[in-house]
Amino acid sequence: MSQAKVLREKAEMFERRAESATDPISRQHYKEMAAHYRSLAAEHLDVRRDEPAH
């Protein structure tokens, strides 16, 4: 499984947690974590695209 896919799955997990969180602080934290993992996944894809083919 690619690293970008793992990072996207973690982002989705945090989105689900945000949807089910009962308090606003936790909901916001989970949304921020989801955004962070989506950003990491995008960066990982950019890095992979810049690497030379083997």
Secondary structure, DSSP 8 states (H G I E B T S, - for coil): --HHHHHHHHHHHHHHHHHH-SSHHHHHHHHHHHHHHHHHHHHHHHHHHHS---
